[in-house]
């Protein structure tokens, strides 16, 4: 039983191609989101004008 003369293999191929296109698009979106996250996390390190601040650790036992 053909529907509009389309064979099941051509419909299957078309659906497979569309699925692969959607997967590729999703990977691009996730890759872009990952790059944005990495750029946001790479904040410049600030240093104090006084290098001795933070060099001592108080430990009380």
HELIX and SHEET records of a PDB file:
HELIX    1   1 UNK A    8  UNK A   41  1                                  34    
END                                                                             
